[in-house]
Amino acid sequence: MVKTDLLVIGGGPAGLAAAISAYDAGIRDIIVIDREEQPGGILKQCIHNGFGLHVFNEELSGPEYAWRFIEKANERNIDVRCETMAIDMTPDKVVTVVNVNDGQYKIKAKAIVLGMGCRERTRGALNIPGERPAGVYTAGAAQKFVNVEGYMPGKSVVILGSGDIGLIMARRMTLEGANVKMVCEVMPYSSGLKRNIVQCLDDFGIPLKLSTTVIRVHGTDRVKGVTIAKVDDNRNPIPGTEEYVECDTLLLSVGLIPENELAKSANIALDPITGGAIVNEYLETSVPGIFAAGNILHVHDLVDNVTAEATSAGYNAALYIKDNRPKSSTTLKTVRGDCVRYVVPQKVELPLSEDQNKKQRFYLRVDNIYKNVRLIVESDGKILYNIKKIAVAPGEMEHVDIPFKTLNELSSDIIFRIEKQEK
Amino acid sequence: MSEEVRVIPCIICPVGCTINVTMKDGKVESVKGNTCKRGEVYAKTEVLTPSRTLTSTVKVRTKEGIKPVSVRTEKPIPKDLLFKAMKELNSVELDAPVKVGDVVIHNILNTGVNLIATSNIK
């Protein structure tokens, strides 16, 4: 059995930032494992730009953003083991890994950071009826074909789901010569960034059909077309609105699921809403010494936020390894109030004993589009944070920073809510 | 004297104002619908000199055959040149190794902007 201080599972933006941060906090014995040939995670295939505005104050492409962290890990001689996949994890932090050269072996770590990211929801999760022809891909799989492998998955494309990956692929396929006929979105609004709607759809005249879904896939060997239909308020197809659209490819951009099978095998408590672990402010799961950051914890819109979160998780893992953390006496929950879908972290363990002027960051997502609202955080009737927001949307994660000293004075659960303005 | 109203959905912040830019003889006559100054600047730029960063891939000859390497323009280029630039990209074949930041095409389509590699190919 291999022994290490810190094991980081996943060599994408979260895992790399966590490992670098733990190293900089004094931990030298670190192993990062990644199941792909190269570290960098999903950024390797995200060749579009817009990454790093917050972290580097530049607009980088995904591979460039990843490269900056790979270089930092290399400078620190961090042991990054690629083509190595974790297949089991126990609550006492023994991880079974497998790779083609060493076979199966176990790594026992003092602390673990989970950074495995997400996988995409597939056709199976949607139950779209019809044949099972070739030509139905998740948007991310198509992205890998085009950007990393150099293959075009089709010529005439319908995209279901207007999340950012779907929008980015609409532009990418168009630039490479495909005819992207439309993007269908079951919700009455797009969950993608406005910038992507303008620059990926409007720029190329690709129609975005809201409140519309694909109800059937046609074709035996290869997709020949799909039937789309309008949906009602309950997202049920409206009879009589069906329309046949000829295409050879259907791309699905219908959501991401944190890939938490390992967490389940270690009996880590998961949040049914985020699909990620329930964590305290140290980003530590219900199993002491196992931390989580990035898309494995909750789906992020910006990699910059992943980096910030994972940097914090790596630092906290270092504190845990050095046994240098205050013993908690009080645990408060973070509660989602009106219009808030989730809050991460889900609990706060007090006291926070470092520099009292430091601030704790909370991430939250709202459940719908609201305009002219106030974002309020309160505990025991006392307002901790109250800020006007001209607009909030489910596709744009909000964050709130609250000073340690304010949190240390609290004794009851912390409520995050949106207050709609009186007209 | 031709007057034309261009509708620009603003992307500067989540408010997403719908901005109407009135054009007269190729010049901006008025900007309406924005709720902040940044929106006005954005709408004018979108109407007069819309530009985009182009990201794509080009071919690289390696020992294991042809592989794609990701590339981008260092700065945005005029939007109406995107497909022309894609044609130019398709005619490029590099030899490995390629490193992040290598210039792939100097001054693409005389825009004054270089196309650079954004990943490494051994």
Interface residues (C-beta under 8 A of the other chain):
Chain A: K44 I47 H48 N49 E59 L60 S61 P63 E64 W67 V146 N147 V148 E149 G150 L175 E176 L193 K194 R195 I197 V198 Q199 D202 D203 K371 I390 A391 V392 A393 E396
Chain B: P9 C10 I11 C13 P14 V15 G16 T35 R52 T53 L54 T55 S56 T57 K59 I66 K67 P68 S70 V71 R72 K79 L82 F83 M86 V100 T118 S119 N120
